[in-house]
Amino acid sequence: MGHAVRAAELEAASGVASGIASGIAEAALTLDAGVAAALPGHLSRPPAGRRWTALATDGGVVMASLSEKDPDVGHIDLLAVHPSAQGQGRGRALVRAAEEWLAGQGARQARFAGNPPCYAWPGIDVRYTAAACLAESLGYERYHVAWNMTADLSVDLSVADELARLERAGVTVHAADGDRGRVTAFVEEHWNERWAWEAEHAAGLHHAERDGRILGFAAWGSRPSWFGPMGTAPDARGLGLGGVLLRRCLADQRAAGQATAQIGWVGPLRFYSRAVGARAERVFWLYRRDLA
Ligand SMILES: CC(C)(COP(=O)(O)OP(=O)(O)OC[C@H]1O[C@@H](n2cnc3c(N)ncnc32)[C@H](O)[C@@H]1OP(=O)(O)O)[C@@H](O)C(=O)NCCC(=O)NCCS
């Protein structure tokens, strides 16, 4: 310890998200290898109606946000201290500075919990144990558990037989490239605007339709490298659409060079387990603390 970093020394750096923060995130976020550097940039392009900041110190960065629809609740979206600078008080100072910023914006509570639809994780991965210890030592309460599932992409992802079967039932499946507006409208109508935002910003989006009516969708890459969300309209469930749409996305992710895919913030354990043999793996603790 000994090295205290005062909030006054932290600077809100608008360029931090793409520059310094990426390097620190890449070095510190070892459970997110390959994608950590992209997370600050991802968080710096949130939906309209969200206020956010990135606060930096030498070797450390924290990002925080709050949504105008739920202004009482502030989120600490990303926290990272370079391994060479850890254990010297920077993490603690950064969280305190983020809390101060959130309180200044009117938040009454701070959370280590994903702020959907634009988030890095649902909460603190339990294996980022130092971060969980930090949250607890700062008085945060663990109030919820969330998890991802991992799909091994070396499994058989072919859908030719199912596509033929669906076609006989009048259903066709498409990559939603030119049709994104129609698909996102479908997602918003059946679910909510958060999922619609994720569908709109997905790297890949597939949908099924019959007689010009969309029946289901699946998306990946809105949260960089993760799968989701997906959904089938209630009256089209049981046709096998979900499994086909899921495998179409996972095949895209494999083609993009991924060996595994994270199915984020699940969700129907049994569906993913049966459809592609996915296993529950990353577990996240969600923390909250009332701000004075
Ligand atoms: C979590 C992290 C940001 C902490 O930053 P830091 O600058 O090392 O933390 P500090 O020096 O301010 O330590 C503050 C508290 O954090 C906790 N902590 C820090 N290092 C720890 C360790 N190795 N083991 C357990 N707890 C630890 C302790 O509670 C510590 O206070 P205490 O020693 O008085 O109990 C840093 O370890 C990190 O970047 N880890 C990898 C990325 C990460 O986990 N990010 C969060 C993702 S949700």
The ligand as a Gaussian input file, in Angstrom:
#p B3LYP/6-31G(d) Opt

LIG

0 1
 C       -9.289000      -5.500000      -8.890000
 C       -8.171000      -4.490000      -9.141000
 C       -8.709000      -3.378000     -10.011000
 C       -7.717000      -3.931000      -7.784000
 O       -6.812000      -2.878000      -8.039000
 P       -5.562000      -2.586000      -7.052000
 O       -5.020000      -1.276000      -7.442000
 O       -4.664000      -3.754000      -7.064000
 O       -6.338000      -2.511000      -5.665000
 P       -5.887000      -1.713000      -4.328000
 O       -4.414000      -1.718000      -4.227000
 O       -6.564000      -0.395000      -4.323000
 O       -6.507000      -2.657000      -3.223000
 C       -7.739000      -2.371000      -2.648000
 C       -8.417000      -3.643000      -2.140000
 O       -8.623000      -4.558000      -3.229000
 C       -8.534000      -5.896000      -2.716000
 N       -7.384000      -6.567000      -3.341000
 C       -6.410000      -6.019000      -4.105000
 N       -5.559000      -6.972000      -4.508000
 C       -5.988000      -8.129000      -3.986000
 C       -5.538000      -9.462000      -4.048000
 N       -4.447000      -9.811000      -4.733000
 N       -6.245000     -10.401000      -3.416000
 C       -7.341000     -10.097000      -2.726000
 N       -7.809000      -8.826000      -2.623000
 C       -7.152000      -7.879000      -3.249000
 C       -8.307000      -5.766000      -1.219000
 O       -9.573000      -5.715000      -0.605000
 C       -7.617000      -4.403000      -1.142000
 O       -7.744000      -3.778000       0.086000
 P       -7.146000      -4.414000       1.438000
 O       -5.817000      -5.024000       1.077000
 O       -7.064000      -3.262000       2.343000
 O       -8.176000      -5.407000       1.862000
 C       -6.947000      -5.153000      -9.810000
 O       -6.562000      -6.289000      -9.046000
 C       -7.200000      -5.579000     -11.221000
 O       -7.046000      -4.791000     -12.149000
 N       -7.540000      -6.876000     -11.396000
 C       -7.792000      -7.433000     -12.691000
 C       -8.997000      -6.794000     -13.358000
 C      -10.276000      -6.954000     -12.607000
 O      -10.491000      -7.891000     -11.868000
 N      -11.193000      -6.025000     -12.877000
 C      -12.491000      -6.079000     -12.367000
 C      -13.332000      -6.782000     -13.383000
 S      -15.019000      -6.793000     -12.904000

